[in-house]
């Protein structure tokens, strides 16, 4: 029984980390989209080639 509780805590912790990473990625994508949009409205070309 105690082992199951520990396993559940571990899964919960992993889910929290995964959600935090997904949130960071989403925020980075929004920041990049905003940067591209701003460069388009100011008439500057933003080189985003990789």
Secondary structure, DSSP 8 states (H G I E B T S, - for coil): -HHHHHHHHHHHHHHHHHHHHHHHHHHHHHHHHHHHHHHHHHT-------
